[in-house]
Amino acid sequence: MDKIDKKIISLLQENARYPLKYLAQKVFLSSPAVSTRIERLEKQGIITGYHATVDPVMLGYHITAFINLTLDPKQKDEFYPYVTACPNVLECNCVTGLYSIMLKVAFPSTMELDTFIGHLQQYGNTQTQIVFSTAVKPRGIQIPVEEEEMLGHGS
């Protein structure tokens, strides 16, 4: 992956709906060349998808929370399919520390969150933090690419 690929990735993370023509102008290549690079990045698994960013509150999901869960490794085969099927689970991460699983969830109300936590407790102890505000919204990986470096004029 070269500097042009990195610039394309940065631009697509900024707005995945940028037209090929716009991307091509930004990286000083033709539209077909940019299209070929994007296809290659997709095939390599570097670009894994394209998504719309939505406001959960505007969709009626007023409660975002992080739930830590102690999970016995023997339960993973049962737990992962269960949690994957839960539409309110935004992320499920296996983590280090006192808890082995950290979930990010969104619910319309605390009552629905409480019901979900009750179901989770069949797998282990939980600890929940409700989000009041988010100073840094979810974002892509920031890839620093200088225009001069991309063009081969840098050091």
DSSP file (Angstrom, degrees, kcal/mol; ACC not computed):
  #  RESIDUE AA STRUCTURE BP1 BP2  ACC     N-H-->O    O-->H-N    N-H-->O    O-->H-N    TCO  KAPPA ALPHA  PHI   PSI    X-CA   Y-CA   Z-CA
    1    1 A M              0   0    0      0, 0.0     2,-0.1     0, 0.0     0, 0.0   0.000 360.0 360.0 360.0 124.6    0.0    0.0    0.0
    2    2 A D     >  -     0   0    0      1,-0.0     4,-2.1   148,-0.0     5,-0.1  -0.337 360.0 -86.9-102.9-173.8    1.5    3.3   -1.1
    3    3 A K  H  > S+     0   0    0      1,-0.2     4,-2.1     2,-0.2     5,-0.1   0.814 125.5  55.4 -66.0 -31.1    0.8    6.9   -0.2
    4    4 A I  H  > S+     0   0    0      2,-0.2     4,-2.5     1,-0.2    -1,-0.2   0.924 107.4  49.6 -67.9 -43.1   -1.8    7.2   -2.9
    5    5 A D  H  > S+     0   0    0      1,-0.2     4,-2.6     2,-0.2    -2,-0.2   0.922 110.5  51.3 -58.4 -43.8   -3.7    4.2   -1.5
    6    6 A K  H  X S+     0   0    0     -4,-2.1     4,-2.5     1,-0.2    -1,-0.2   0.894 109.9  49.1 -61.7 -40.4   -3.5    5.9    2.0
    7    7 A K  H  X S+     0   0    0     -4,-2.1     4,-2.5     2,-0.2    -1,-0.2   0.911 110.6  50.4 -65.9 -42.4   -4.9    9.1    0.6
    8    8 A I  H  X S+     0   0    0     -4,-2.5     4,-2.7     2,-0.2    -2,-0.2   0.928 111.1  49.2 -60.6 -45.4   -7.8    7.3   -1.1
    9    9 A I  H  X S+     0   0    0     -4,-2.6     4,-2.4     2,-0.2     5,-0.2   0.923 110.9  50.1 -60.1 -45.4   -8.6    5.5    2.1
   10   10 A S  H  X S+     0   0    0     -4,-2.5     4,-1.7     1,-0.2    -1,-0.2   0.918 112.1  47.5 -60.2 -43.6   -8.6    8.7    4.0
   11   11 A L  H  X S+     0   0    0     -4,-2.5     4,-2.3     1,-0.2    -2,-0.2   0.909 111.8  49.4 -65.1 -42.4  -10.9   10.4    1.5
   12   12 A L  H  < S+     0   0    0     -4,-2.7    -1,-0.2     1,-0.2    -2,-0.2   0.852 109.3  52.0 -67.4 -33.6  -13.3    7.4    1.5
   13   13 A Q  H  < S+     0   0    0     -4,-2.4     3,-0.2    -5,-0.2    -1,-0.2   0.852 109.8  50.6 -67.9 -32.9  -13.4    7.4    5.3
   14   14 A E  H  < S-     0   0    0     -4,-1.7     2,-0.2     1,-0.3    -2,-0.2   0.919 140.0 -10.4 -67.6 -44.5  -14.2   11.1    5.2
   15   15 A N    ><  -     0   0    0     -4,-2.3     3,-1.7    -5,-0.1    -1,-0.3  -0.736  56.3-165.0-160.7 103.8  -17.0   10.5    2.7
   16   16 A A  T 3  S+     0   0    0      1,-0.3    -4,-0.1    -3,-0.2    -3,-0.1   0.558  88.9  65.6 -70.1  -6.3  -17.5    7.1    1.0
   17   17 A R  T 3   +     0   0    0     -5,-0.1    -1,-0.3     2,-0.0    -5,-0.1   0.312  67.0 129.9-100.0   8.9  -19.8    8.8   -1.6
   18   18 A Y    <   -     0   0    0     -3,-1.7    -3,-0.0    -7,-0.2     2,-0.0  -0.413  66.2-112.1 -57.5 134.5  -17.2   10.9   -3.1
   19   19 A P     >  -     0   0    0      0, 0.0     4,-2.2     0, 0.0     3,-0.4  -0.358  19.7-117.1 -66.0 151.2  -17.4   10.5   -6.9
   20   20 A L  H  > S+     0   0    0      1,-0.2     4,-3.0     2,-0.2     5,-0.2   0.877 116.1  58.8 -54.7 -38.9  -14.4    8.7   -8.6
   21   21 A K  H  > S+     0   0    0      1,-0.2     4,-2.0     2,-0.2    -1,-0.2   0.907 106.4  46.9 -59.3 -42.6  -13.7   11.9  -10.5
   22   22 A Y  H  > S+     0   0    0     -3,-0.4     4,-2.0     2,-0.2    -2,-0.2   0.936 113.3  48.0 -64.6 -46.9  -13.3   13.8   -7.3
   23   23 A L  H  X S+     0   0    0     -4,-2.2     4,-1.7     1,-0.2    -2,-0.2   0.915 110.1  53.3 -59.6 -42.9  -11.0   11.1   -5.8
   24   24 A A  H  X>S+     0   0    0     -4,-3.0     5,-2.0     1,-0.2     4,-0.8   0.891 108.1  50.0 -60.8 -40.9   -9.0   11.0   -9.0
   25   25 A Q  H  <5S+     0   0    0     -4,-2.0     3,-0.4     1,-0.2    -1,-0.2   0.893 109.2  52.4 -63.7 -39.3   -8.4   14.8   -8.9
   26   26 A K  H  <5S+     0   0    0     -4,-2.0    -1,-0.2     1,-0.2    -2,-0.2   0.811 119.0  33.7 -69.0 -30.1   -7.3   14.6   -5.3
   27   27 A V  H  <5S-     0   0    0     -4,-1.7    -1,-0.2    -5,-0.2    -2,-0.2   0.345 107.6-119.7-109.5   5.8   -4.7   11.9   -6.0
   28   28 A F  T  <5S+     0   0    0     -4,-0.8     2,-0.3    -3,-0.4    -3,-0.2   0.880  73.8 113.4  60.5  42.7   -3.7   13.1   -9.4
   29   29 A L  S   <S-     0   0    0     -5,-2.0    -1,-0.2    -6,-0.1    -2,-0.1  -0.806  71.8 -90.0-129.3 173.5   -4.7    9.9  -11.2
   30   30 A S     >  -     0   0    0     -2,-0.3     4,-2.1     1,-0.1     5,-0.2  -0.467  37.6-112.3 -79.7 159.4   -7.4    8.9  -13.7
   31   31 A S  H  > S+     0   0    0      1,-0.2     4,-2.7     2,-0.2     5,-0.2   0.912 118.1  51.8 -58.7 -44.2  -10.8    7.7  -12.5
   32   32 A P  H  > S+     0   0    0      0, 0.0     4,-2.3     0, 0.0    -1,-0.2   0.888 108.5  51.6 -61.5 -36.4  -10.2    4.2  -13.9
   33   33 A A  H  > S+     0   0    0      2,-0.2     4,-2.0     1,-0.2    -2,-0.2   0.906 111.5  46.9 -65.3 -40.6   -6.8    4.0  -12.0
   34   34 A V  H  X S+     0   0    0     -4,-2.1     4,-2.6     2,-0.2     5,-0.2   0.919 110.8  52.4 -66.4 -43.0   -8.6    5.0   -8.8
   35   35 A S  H  X S+     0   0    0     -4,-2.7     4,-2.4     1,-0.2    -2,-0.2   0.907 109.0  49.9 -58.6 -43.1  -11.3    2.5   -9.4
   36   36 A T  H  X S+     0   0    0     -4,-2.3     4,-2.2     2,-0.2    -1,-0.2   0.907 110.9  49.5 -62.1 -43.2   -8.7   -0.2   -9.8
   37   37 A R  H  X S+     0   0    0     -4,-2.0     4,-2.5     2,-0.2    -2,-0.2   0.913 110.5  49.9 -63.5 -42.6   -6.9    0.8   -6.6
   38   38 A I  H  X S+     0   0    0     -4,-2.6     4,-2.1     2,-0.2    -2,-0.2   0.923 110.3  50.3 -63.1 -43.9  -10.2    0.7   -4.7
   39   39 A E  H  X S+     0   0    0     -4,-2.4     4,-2.6     1,-0.2    -1,-0.2   0.909 111.1  49.2 -59.3 -42.2  -11.1   -2.7   -6.0
   40   40 A R  H  X S+     0   0    0     -4,-2.2     4,-2.2     1,-0.2    -2,-0.2   0.919 109.9  50.7 -64.0 -43.3   -7.6   -4.0   -5.0
   41   41 A L  H  <>S+     0   0    0     -4,-2.5     5,-1.9     1,-0.2     6,-1.7   0.846 111.8  48.7 -63.6 -34.0   -8.0   -2.5   -1.5
   42   42 A E  H ><5S+     0   0    0     -4,-2.1     3,-1.2     4,-0.2    -2,-0.2   0.930 111.0  48.9 -69.0 -46.2  -11.4   -4.2   -1.2
   43   43 A K  H 3<5S+     0   0    0     -4,-2.6    -2,-0.2     1,-0.3    -1,-0.2   0.840 109.0  53.8 -63.3 -33.4  -10.0   -7.6   -2.4
   44   44 A Q  T 3<5S-     0   0    0     -4,-2.2    -1,-0.3    -5,-0.2    -2,-0.2   0.580 114.8-118.6 -76.6  -9.3   -7.1   -7.3    0.1
   45   45 A G  T < 5S+     0   0    0     -3,-1.2    -3,-0.2    -4,-0.3    -2,-0.1   0.603  84.7 116.2  81.8  11.0   -9.6   -6.7    2.9
   46   46 A I  S   <S+     0   0    0     -5,-1.9     2,-0.7     1,-0.2    -4,-0.2   0.926  77.9  44.6 -76.6 -46.7   -8.3   -3.2    3.8
   47   47 A I  S    S+     0   0    0     -6,-1.7    -2,-0.3    -9,-0.2    -1,-0.2  -0.895  71.8 174.2 -94.5 118.3  -11.6   -1.6    2.8
   48   48 A T        -     0   0    0     -2,-0.7     2,-0.3     1,-0.3    -1,-0.1   0.516  54.0 -35.3-106.5  -7.6  -14.3   -3.8    4.3
   49   49 A G        -     0   0    0      2,-0.0     2,-0.4     0, 0.0    -1,-0.3  -0.959  50.3-105.5 168.8 175.6  -17.5   -1.9    3.6
   50   50 A Y        -     0   0    0     -2,-0.3     2,-0.3    -3,-0.1   -37,-0.1  -0.997  37.2-178.2-130.8 133.2  -19.2    1.4    3.2
   51   51 A H        -     0   0    0     -2,-0.4     2,-0.4     2,-0.0   -35,-0.2  -0.946  26.7-127.2-137.4 150.4  -21.6    2.7    5.8
   52   52 A A        -     0   0    0     -2,-0.3     2,-0.6   -36,-0.0    -2,-0.0  -0.788  26.8-133.2 -90.3 140.3  -24.0    5.6    6.5
   53   53 A T        -     0   0    0     -2,-0.4     2,-0.3     2,-0.0    -2,-0.0  -0.848  31.0-175.0 -93.1 124.2  -23.4    7.4    9.8
   54   54 A V        -     0   0    0     -2,-0.6     3,-0.1     5,-0.0     5,-0.0  -0.830  30.5-116.2-120.9 158.5  -26.8    7.9   11.5
   55   55 A D     >  -     0   0    0     -2,-0.3     4,-0.9     1,-0.2     3,-0.4  -0.840  20.9-157.8 -92.5 110.5  -27.8    9.7   14.7
   56   56 A P  T >4>S+     0   0    0      0, 0.0     5,-2.9     0, 0.0     3,-0.7   0.860  91.0  56.6 -59.4 -35.9  -29.2    7.1   17.1
   57   57 A V  G >45S+     0   0    0      1,-0.3     3,-1.7     3,-0.2     5,-0.1   0.901 102.5  54.6 -62.8 -40.4  -31.3    9.6   19.0
   58   58 A M  G 345S+     0   0    0     -3,-0.4    -1,-0.3     1,-0.3     4,-0.1   0.742 108.1  51.2 -65.2 -21.2  -33.0   10.7   15.9
   59   59 A L  G <<5S-     0   0    0     -4,-0.9    -1,-0.3    -3,-0.7    -2,-0.2   0.346 128.2 -98.9 -95.1   4.3  -34.0    7.0   15.4
   60   60 A G  T < 5S+     0   0    0     -3,-1.7     2,-1.1     1,-0.2    -3,-0.2   0.523  85.2 127.5  93.4   6.3  -35.4    6.8   18.9
   61   61 A Y      < +     0   0    0     -5,-2.9    -1,-0.2     1,-0.2    -2,-0.1  -0.759  22.7 162.4 -98.0  90.0  -32.3    5.2   20.6
   62   62 A H        +     0   0    0     -2,-1.1     2,-0.6    46,-0.4    -1,-0.2   0.605  54.0  68.2 -86.6 -13.1  -31.8    7.5   23.5
   63   63 A I  E     +A  107   0A   0     44,-2.7    44,-2.9    -3,-0.1     2,-0.4  -0.934  53.5 176.5-116.3 117.6  -29.6    5.3   25.6
   64   64 A T  E     +A  106   0A   0     -2,-0.6    67,-3.1    67,-0.4     2,-0.3  -0.958  17.3 169.9-111.5 137.4  -26.1    4.3   24.6
   65   65 A A  E     -AB 105 130A   0     40,-2.2    40,-2.7    -2,-0.4     2,-0.5  -0.974  33.3-135.5-145.7 157.3  -24.2    2.1   27.1
   66   66 A F  E     -AB 104 129A   0     63,-2.9    63,-2.8    -2,-0.3     2,-0.5  -0.973  23.6-164.9-111.5 129.1  -21.0    0.1   27.5
   67   67 A I  E     -AB 103 128A   0     36,-2.4    36,-3.0    -2,-0.5     2,-0.4  -0.966   5.2-156.7-119.2 123.2  -21.5   -3.2   29.2
   68   68 A N  E     -AB 102 127A   0     59,-3.5    59,-1.9    -2,-0.5     2,-0.4  -0.804  16.4-172.2 -95.2 140.6  -18.6   -5.2   30.6
   69   69 A L  E     -AB 101 126A   0     32,-2.6    32,-2.2    -2,-0.4    31,-1.5  -0.997  24.5-137.7-137.6 134.4  -19.2   -8.9   31.0
   70   70 A T        -     0   0    0     55,-2.3     2,-0.5    -2,-0.4    29,-0.1  -0.834  32.6-176.6 -86.7 124.9  -17.2  -11.8   32.6
   71   71 A L        -     0   0    0     -2,-0.6    53,-0.1    53,-0.1     5,-0.1  -0.983  26.7-130.8-129.6 123.6  -17.5  -14.7   30.2
   72   72 A D    >   -     0   0    0     51,-0.6     3,-2.9    -2,-0.5     4,-0.4  -0.555  25.2-127.0 -66.5 130.1  -16.1  -18.1   30.7
   73   73 A P  G >  S+     0   0    0      0, 0.0     3,-1.3     0, 0.0     4,-0.3   0.787 108.8  65.3 -51.9 -28.2  -14.1  -19.0   27.6
   74   74 A K  G 3  S+     0   0    0      1,-0.2     3,-0.3     2,-0.1     4,-0.2   0.704  97.3  56.3 -67.1 -18.4  -16.2  -22.3   27.4
   75   75 A Q  G X> S+     0   0    0     -3,-2.9     4,-3.2     1,-0.2     3,-0.9   0.512  78.4  93.5 -91.1  -5.7  -19.3  -20.1   26.8
   76   76 A K  H <> S+     0   0    0     -3,-1.3     4,-2.5    -4,-0.4    -1,-0.2   0.881  80.3  56.3 -57.8 -40.9  -18.0  -18.3   23.7
   77   77 A D  H 34 S+     0   0    0     -4,-0.3    -1,-0.3    -3,-0.3    -2,-0.1   0.820 117.7  35.0 -62.0 -30.4  -19.5  -20.8   21.3
   78   78 A E  H <> S+     0   0    0     -3,-0.9     4,-1.2    -4,-0.2    -2,-0.2   0.844 119.5  49.6 -87.5 -39.7  -22.9  -20.1   22.8
   79   79 A F  H  X S+     0   0    0     -4,-3.2     4,-2.9     1,-0.2     5,-0.3   0.921 102.3  57.5 -70.8 -46.4  -22.5  -16.4   23.6
   80   80 A Y  H  X S+     0   0    0     -4,-2.5     4,-2.3     1,-0.2     5,-0.2   0.901 108.6  45.1 -58.8 -45.9  -21.2  -15.1   20.2
   81   81 A P  H  > S+     0   0    0      0, 0.0     4,-1.6     0, 0.0    -1,-0.2   0.912 114.3  51.3 -62.3 -39.0  -24.1  -16.3   18.1
   82   82 A Y  H  < S+     0   0    0     -4,-1.2     4,-0.4     1,-0.2     3,-0.3   0.957 114.5  40.9 -60.4 -51.2  -26.5  -14.9   20.8
   83   83 A V  H >< S+     0   0    0     -4,-2.9     3,-0.9     1,-0.2     6,-0.2   0.832 110.6  57.9 -71.3 -31.6  -24.9  -11.5   20.9
   84   84 A T  H 3< S+     0   0    0     -4,-2.3    -1,-0.2    -5,-0.3    -2,-0.2   0.847 104.8  52.6 -63.5 -33.9  -24.5  -11.3   17.1
   85   85 A A  T 3< S+     0   0    0     -4,-1.6    -1,-0.2    -3,-0.3    -2,-0.2   0.564  86.1  97.4 -79.8  -8.7  -28.3  -11.8   16.8
   86   86 A C    X   -     0   0    0     -3,-0.9     3,-1.6    -4,-0.4    -4,-0.0  -0.729  60.6-160.3 -85.2 111.4  -29.0   -8.9   19.1
   87   87 A P  T 3  S+     0   0    0      0, 0.0    -1,-0.2     0, 0.0    -4,-0.0   0.724  87.1  62.2 -66.2 -20.4  -29.8   -5.9   16.9
   88   88 A N  T 3  S+     0   0    0     17,-0.1    18,-2.0    -3,-0.0     2,-0.7   0.605  80.4  96.5 -80.9 -10.3  -29.1   -3.4   19.8
   89   89 A V  E <   +C  105   0A   0     -3,-1.6    16,-0.3    -6,-0.2     3,-0.1  -0.722  46.7 176.8 -82.8 115.5  -25.5   -4.6   20.1
   90   90 A L  E     +     0   0A   0     14,-3.0     2,-0.3    -2,-0.7    15,-0.2   0.794  68.7   5.0 -87.3 -33.1  -23.3   -2.1   18.2
   91   91 A E  E     -C  104   0A   0     13,-1.7    13,-2.0     2,-0.0     2,-0.4  -0.991  54.0-164.7-149.4 149.1  -20.0   -3.7   19.1
   92   92 A C  E     -C  103   0A   0     -2,-0.3     2,-0.4    11,-0.2    11,-0.2  -0.948  19.2-178.3-136.0 116.9  -18.8   -6.8   20.9
   93   93 A N  E     -C  102   0A   0      9,-2.7     9,-2.9    -2,-0.4     2,-0.6  -0.944  26.3-138.4-121.4 135.7  -15.1   -6.8   21.9
   94   94 A C  E     +C  101   0A   0     -2,-0.4     7,-0.3     7,-0.2     2,-0.2  -0.831  41.3 178.1 -86.6 122.2  -13.0   -9.4   23.7
   95   95 A V        -     0   0    0      5,-2.2     2,-0.2    -2,-0.6    -2,-0.0  -0.746  28.6-110.8-127.9 168.2  -10.8   -7.4   26.1
   96   96 A T  S    S+     0   0    0     -2,-0.2     3,-0.3     2,-0.0     2,-0.2  -0.514  70.7  49.2 -91.1 165.7   -8.2   -7.7   28.8
   97   97 A G  S    S-     0   0    0      1,-0.2    -2,-0.0    -2,-0.2     0, 0.0  -0.640 109.1 -27.3 108.8-163.7   -8.8   -7.0   32.5
   98   98 A L  S    S+     0   0    0     -2,-0.2     2,-0.3     2,-0.0    -1,-0.2   0.855 129.1  48.4 -59.4 -38.8  -11.4   -8.0   35.1
   99   99 A Y        -     0   0    0     -3,-0.3   -29,-0.2     1,-0.1     3,-0.1  -0.772  67.1-158.6-103.1 150.2  -14.0   -8.4   32.4
  100  100 A S  S    S+     0   0    0    -31,-1.5    -5,-2.2    -2,-0.3     2,-0.4   0.640  75.0  46.6-102.7 -17.0  -13.5  -10.4   29.2
  101  101 A I  E     -AC  69  94A   0    -32,-2.2   -32,-2.6    -7,-0.3     2,-0.4  -0.980  57.8-169.7-128.6 137.7  -16.2   -8.9   27.0
  102  102 A M  E     -AC  68  93A   0     -9,-2.9    -9,-2.7    -2,-0.4     2,-0.4  -0.986  11.6-168.7-127.0 123.3  -17.1   -5.2   26.4
  103  103 A L  E     -AC  67  92A   0    -36,-3.0   -36,-2.4    -2,-0.4     2,-0.5  -0.845  14.1-153.3-108.5 143.2  -20.3   -4.5   24.5
  104  104 A K  E     +AC  66  91A   0    -13,-2.0   -14,-3.0    -2,-0.4   -13,-1.7  -0.984  29.2 175.3-110.8 125.3  -21.5   -1.2   23.1
  105  105 A V  E     -AC  65  89A   0    -40,-2.7   -40,-2.2    -2,-0.5     2,-0.4  -0.873  23.9-154.0-130.7 160.0  -25.3   -1.1   22.9
  106  106 A A  E     +A   64   0A   0    -18,-2.0   -42,-0.2    -2,-0.3   -44,-0.1  -0.998  19.4 170.1-135.5 132.4  -28.1    1.3   22.0
  107  107 A F  E     -A   63   0A   0    -44,-2.9   -44,-2.7    -2,-0.4   -45,-0.1  -0.961  40.9-125.6-138.3 153.8  -31.6    1.1   23.3
  108  108 A P  S    S+     0   0    0      0, 0.0   -46,-0.4     0, 0.0     2,-0.3   0.823  93.0   8.6 -67.1 -30.2  -34.7    3.4   23.3
  109  109 A S  S  > S-     0   0    0    -46,-0.1     4,-1.7   -47,-0.1     5,-0.1  -0.951  70.6-112.7-148.2 164.2  -35.0    3.3   27.1
  110  110 A T  H  > S+     0   0    0     -2,-0.3     4,-2.7     1,-0.2     5,-0.2   0.793 114.5  62.1 -68.6 -27.8  -33.3    2.2   30.3
  111  111 A M  H  > S+     0   0    0      2,-0.2     4,-2.0     1,-0.2    -1,-0.2   0.927 105.9  44.4 -63.9 -43.1  -36.1   -0.4   30.8
  112  112 A E  H  > S+     0   0    0      2,-0.2     4,-2.1     1,-0.2    -2,-0.2   0.879 112.9  51.7 -68.6 -37.2  -35.1   -2.2   27.6
  113  113 A L  H  X S+     0   0    0     -4,-1.7     4,-2.6     2,-0.2    -2,-0.2   0.922 108.8  51.7 -60.9 -44.4  -31.4   -1.9   28.5
  114  114 A D  H  X S+     0   0    0     -4,-2.7     4,-2.1     1,-0.2    -2,-0.2   0.892 108.4  50.6 -61.3 -41.3  -32.2   -3.4   31.9
  115  115 A T  H  X S+     0   0    0     -4,-2.0     4,-1.6     2,-0.2    -1,-0.2   0.921 110.8  49.2 -62.4 -44.1  -34.0   -6.3   30.3
  116  116 A F  H  X S+     0   0    0     -4,-2.1     4,-2.3     1,-0.2    -2,-0.2   0.915 109.0  51.9 -62.1 -43.7  -31.1   -7.0   28.0
  117  117 A I  H  X S+     0   0    0     -4,-2.6     4,-1.9     1,-0.2    -1,-0.2   0.895 105.2  56.9 -61.0 -39.1  -28.6   -6.9   30.9
  118  118 A G  H  < S+     0   0    0     -4,-2.1    -1,-0.2     1,-0.2     4,-0.2   0.902 108.6  46.1 -57.2 -41.9  -30.8   -9.4   32.7
  119  119 A H  H >< S+     0   0    0     -4,-1.6     3,-1.4     1,-0.2    -2,-0.2   0.889 110.1  54.1 -67.4 -39.3  -30.4  -11.8   29.7
  120  120 A L  H >X S+     0   0    0     -4,-2.3     3,-2.6     1,-0.3     4,-0.6   0.838  93.2  71.6 -63.3 -32.1  -26.7  -11.2   29.6
  121  121 A Q  T 3< S+     0   0    0     -4,-1.9    -1,-0.3     1,-0.3    -2,-0.2   0.600  79.9  73.8 -67.5  -8.9  -26.3  -12.1   33.2
  122  122 A Q  T <4 S+     0   0    0     -3,-1.4    -1,-0.3    -4,-0.2    -2,-0.2   0.713 101.2  45.8 -69.5 -18.4  -26.9  -15.8   32.3
  123  123 A Y  T <4 S-     0   0    0     -3,-2.6   -51,-0.6     1,-0.3     2,-0.3   0.642 128.5 -62.6 -97.1 -18.5  -23.4  -15.6   30.9
  124  124 A G  S  < S-     0   0    0     -4,-0.6    -1,-0.3   -53,-0.1   -53,-0.1  -0.954  72.3 -35.7 159.5-177.1  -21.6  -13.9   33.8
  125  125 A N        -     0   0    0     -2,-0.3   -55,-2.3    -3,-0.1     2,-0.3  -0.403  54.9-155.9 -71.9 147.8  -21.4  -10.7   35.9
  126  126 A T  E     -B   69   0A   0    -57,-0.2     2,-0.3    -2,-0.1   -57,-0.2  -0.875  17.1-167.4-124.5 157.6  -21.9   -7.4   34.3
  127  127 A Q  E     -B   68   0A   0    -59,-1.9   -59,-3.5    -2,-0.3     2,-0.4  -0.973  18.5-160.5-139.9 130.7  -21.0   -3.8   34.9
  128  128 A T  E     -B   67   0A   0     -2,-0.3     2,-0.5   -61,-0.2   -61,-0.2  -0.924  13.6-170.3-122.6 136.7  -22.7   -1.1   32.9
  129  129 A Q  E     -B   66   0A   0    -63,-2.8   -63,-2.9    -2,-0.4     2,-0.4  -0.994  16.5-147.5-120.4 125.6  -21.8    2.5   32.1
  130  130 A I  E     -B   65   0A   0     -2,-0.5     2,-0.4   -65,-0.2   -65,-0.3  -0.777  20.9-123.3 -91.4 135.2  -24.5    4.7   30.4
  131  131 A V        -     0   0    0    -67,-3.1   -67,-0.4    -2,-0.4     3,-0.1  -0.645  26.4-179.1 -81.8 126.6  -23.1    7.4   28.0
  132  132 A F  S    S-     0   0    0     -2,-0.4     2,-0.3     1,-0.4    -1,-0.2   0.842  71.0 -14.8 -87.4 -42.2  -24.1   11.0   28.8
  133  133 A S        -     0   0    0      0, 0.0     2,-0.5     0, 0.0    -1,-0.4  -0.975  57.5-130.8-156.7 164.0  -22.3   12.5   25.9
  134  134 A T        -     0   0    0     -2,-0.3     3,-0.2     1,-0.1    -3,-0.0  -0.943  13.5-175.6-126.9 108.9  -19.6   11.7   23.3
  135  135 A A  S    S+     0   0    0     -2,-0.5     2,-0.5     1,-0.2    -1,-0.1   0.862  83.3  34.8 -71.7 -36.4  -16.8   14.2   22.8
  136  136 A V  S    S-     0   0    0      3,-0.0    -1,-0.2     0, 0.0     3,-0.1  -0.965  84.4-145.7-122.4 113.3  -15.3   12.2   19.9
  137  137 A K        -     0   0    0     -2,-0.5    -2,-0.0    -3,-0.2     0, 0.0  -0.317  41.5 -75.2 -71.3 158.2  -17.7   10.5   17.6
  138  138 A P        +     0   0    0      0, 0.0     2,-0.3     0, 0.0    -1,-0.2  -0.290  66.8 167.7 -54.0 137.6  -16.8    7.2   16.0
  139  139 A R        -     0   0    0     -3,-0.1     3,-0.1     1,-0.0  -125,-0.1  -0.934  33.0 -95.1-148.5 167.5  -14.4    7.8   13.1
  140  140 A G        -     0   0    0     -2,-0.3     2,-0.4  -127,-0.2    -1,-0.0  -0.175  56.8 -72.4 -78.5 176.3  -12.0    6.0   10.8
  141  141 A I        -     0   0    0      1,-0.1     2,-0.7     2,-0.0    -1,-0.1  -0.573  49.2-127.6 -69.9 126.8   -8.3    5.5   11.2
  142  142 A Q        -     0   0    0     -2,-0.4    -1,-0.1    -3,-0.1  -132,-0.0  -0.703  26.0-169.7 -82.2 114.9   -6.5    8.8   10.7
  143  143 A I        -     0   0    0     -2,-0.7     2,-0.4  -137,-0.2  -133,-0.1  -0.899  16.2-139.9-109.0 106.3   -3.8    8.2    8.1
  144  144 A P        +     0   0    0      0, 0.0     2,-0.4     0, 0.0  -137,-0.1  -0.519  30.8 167.0 -70.7 122.4   -1.4   11.1    7.8
  145  145 A V        -     0   0    0     -2,-0.4     2,-0.3  -139,-0.1    -2,-0.1  -0.962  23.6-149.2-137.4 117.2   -0.5   11.7    4.2
  146  146 A E     >  -     0   0    0     -2,-0.4     4,-2.6     1,-0.1     5,-0.2  -0.673  17.3-132.3 -85.1 139.3    1.1   14.9    3.1
  147  147 A E  H  > S+     0   0    0     -2,-0.3     4,-1.8     1,-0.2     6,-0.2   0.906 108.5  51.1 -56.0 -43.1    0.3   16.1   -0.4
  148  148 A E  H  4>S+     0   0    0      1,-0.2     5,-2.7     2,-0.2     6,-1.0   0.906 110.7  48.3 -63.8 -40.7    4.0   16.6   -1.2
  149  149 A E  H >45S+     0   0    0      4,-0.2     3,-1.3     1,-0.2    -1,-0.2   0.913 109.0  53.8 -64.9 -41.3    4.9   13.1    0.0
  150  150 A M  H 3<5S+     0   0    0     -4,-2.6    -1,-0.2     1,-0.3    -2,-0.2   0.860 109.6  47.9 -61.5 -35.7    2.1   11.6   -2.1
  151  151 A L  T 3<5S-     0   0    0     -4,-1.8    -1,-0.3    -5,-0.2    -2,-0.2   0.489 118.1-111.4 -84.3  -3.0    3.4   13.3   -5.2
  152  152 A G  T < 5S+     0   0    0     -3,-1.3    -3,-0.2    -4,-0.4    -2,-0.1   0.626  90.3 111.7  84.1  12.0    7.0   12.2   -4.5
  153  153 A H      < +     0   0    0     -5,-2.7    -4,-0.2    -6,-0.2    -5,-0.1   0.572  59.6  81.7 -93.5  -9.9    8.3   15.7   -3.7
  154  154 A G              0   0    0     -6,-1.0    -7,-0.0    -8,-0.1    -5,-0.0  -0.132 360.0 360.0 -85.1-175.0    8.9   15.0    0.0
  155  155 A S              0   0    0     -2,-0.0    -1,-0.1     0, 0.0    -6,-0.0   0.466 360.0 360.0 -82.8 360.0   11.8   13.3    1.7
